[in-house]
Amino acid sequence: MITRLAMSITTRALPAGCALCLATPVPGQARQSPRHFPPSDELTELIRSRVEEERSVGIVLGVMEADGSTRVVSFGDPGAGARPLGEQSVFEIGSISKVFTGILLADMVARGEVSLTDPVSMYLPDEVTVPTRGGREITLLDLSTHHSALPRMPDNFRPANPANPYVDYSVEQMYAFLSGYELPRDIGAEFEYSNFAAGLLGHVLAGVVGGSYEEVVRERILDPLGMGMTTVTLDGPTRDWMTRGHNERGDVVPHWDIPTLAGAGALRSNMTDMLTFLAANVGEPTSDLERAMRASHEPRERASAEASVGLNWMTRHVGDASILWHNGGTGGFRTFVGFDPDARIGVVVLTNSAHVADDIGFHLINPELPLAPPPTEDPPEVVEARYDAASQWVRQVFDGEFELAAERVHPAVAAQLSANALRAAVNQLNAQLGELRSLEPREQSLAQGMNLVVLTGVFANGTFDVQVYMDDSHAVAGFFVRPPGG
């Protein structure tokens, strides 16, 4: 429930030298117009409508023009007891942490500390057996491009507290999973988004430098960029400015703590720092760190027909243009960072609710990409029929019999889980969750042109939400399983 709303607008220009540098056109490229993004009042109206339609609780939106100038607008509720929403407000940025891990990898390659082709086994204890296949070992590059053949999550991930699911997953469990896992396909054969792989990469890189993931990322990236409000540990000012996360119902949910797989999603940040980070990723590099950032952008593998992946950065190809981006999601937060490297414009979206907001970022960067429509209310008989169809399909999934055509994977799912990886994913889910004992409808809404049906499933190992994407004919296009509200 939204209890209090706040709105603010901030406009900031970079120092003249920086603005001139960022505004220098690429040879052969038409000069950018002074303003790409809508006026601040229109940006505010965009996020206000999301909050008032109950598709978010609070949003801080930042845009960066081609000349380096930035604007920040905010609207909504920071959560009970939190400071008013604005550019200093701190959010969990979730999987955006992965691009910091990719930049760390590029920086360490440039320093000669590691090589992209190094087997990950070089940097793990001798007693840990990293799976191989066909004589091929998993490399650091494979981890960073989601081509390692490691799963999205390990099958020994069984949180004692689903509301803070990563907090008790240990290094010993990570090593045990690696040592006992059999790869389901050849390394490098296909893209499968893997939190486990990204977390393992962060763990390995931190170990090479000699420190925790937070310490190493601070030394190599955050301090050089002056990002003092970006951290893993909540203390001092970051604790004071931390917002409260909310699930899709608007209920406050706990913050997430991710000690072992920190490289996959542990960072927290605010808009001021994220716009600094965005600016450092755009334009001609002026430091070794910025050159490492550009190396991390370079597409290395295909992720789908319309997407590539670099060192954890995703590239979405739209006609002749490209958008480099990543999003993040934890139990009560959804975030987005993206930019057009040729137009030198970018967007950051920080929200303190579990409603996806990627469409805002993509649309503002490229207006040809549509905003998600507001939810619609269907007649009760349509709602009931959709729940029945979704429930039947979910039961088939966990009985081991289901169908999902590759060409029908929904865009919201495709970047996270390829169709060819679904069978392995379901097997791992069955191992994690155990027997499905009951399934109850919870809610449904419209998601990027599809119907999103959310069911609460009681499994042998806990209660989880099952999100099913389906069209009006009840054909299923994809699904997620996650802790309630996360």
C-alpha angles and dihedrals in degrees: 000000000000108000105174135014130209132183131195138167125201127183121191135174124205118241110283095256093052093045091051091050094049093046095054106117122236110250109269092015122116115249112263120247115248092255129030098169128068120261117283093254090058091048089051091049090052094057093037090059091051092054095043091049087054091243090124140010100214133356133190111192125191129185131189121204126212091262090058096253116137138204128195127197127178138185136171143036122325090200133261113318095005126124118260115287117265146114092303093054113115123226136179103254094194115185093011080083086075093070089054086053090050091050090049088054092050091048092051091049090052090051091051093242094121139001127228089235095053112120110244087230089072089072102042130082116277092246091062115090113205111205118249133188132200091354091302122124126209110257132201088254091054090054092049096048096045090243098115095103087234113133129254089254132005119256091235091062101116109151119208088210113036089192089066099022104170099046096091099038104114137204088244090057091048091052092045092053093049092049093051102037124109114206112238095210142007118299110257093017097116147352118267116166107235128189087182094056093048091047091049090050092052090049092051096047093048089051092053092053092041112243144070120299090253093050094049096045089049093050097045104033118004101049095044089052095043093242097154095158096056113094148132096224117066109224140126114354095359090057091046093052098039115127125217118252123228134199123230091276091058095251118141112251130191123270115254124243116200111182104157101033093037093138089065100056121332103115126107123195146158135234095261092057095040092053088050088052091047092052091050089056095052131073130007113340117245102183141037089257092054090048088054088050090055090050089053090055095057111111109244104170141011116261097181140333090288102028142065132191129221125177090330092312113119120217118205113200114213111177107300092340131084133205120202109206152144133191133205137211134181131161095293107009139073121187141174138193122182142151143180104235094201097046089039094222128128147177136211121194120189120182134174097214137072094249113116113245102177091113091065091057096044093046095050092050093045115015090199087074106081129232116244110262120244117264118274130213113236126198113274093249091055091049092049093048091050092050091049092051093047092047092050091050094048091051089052090051093055092042086060097251120105142123130219119169113222093227091056099056106131117243090239089058104032096076091051104042127014119221092241090056095053097090092054090044092053091049089053091046090052090051092049100041104031124202118001104235104174140359126201131181116246113169145326137205143161114277119187092324095317132097113251113205118189119201127182111225126195108211131180090260100042147303119302139172117242113203114200122191113205140159127235091273089058093248107151117233101179147325145212132204117205142152112279109286092002 
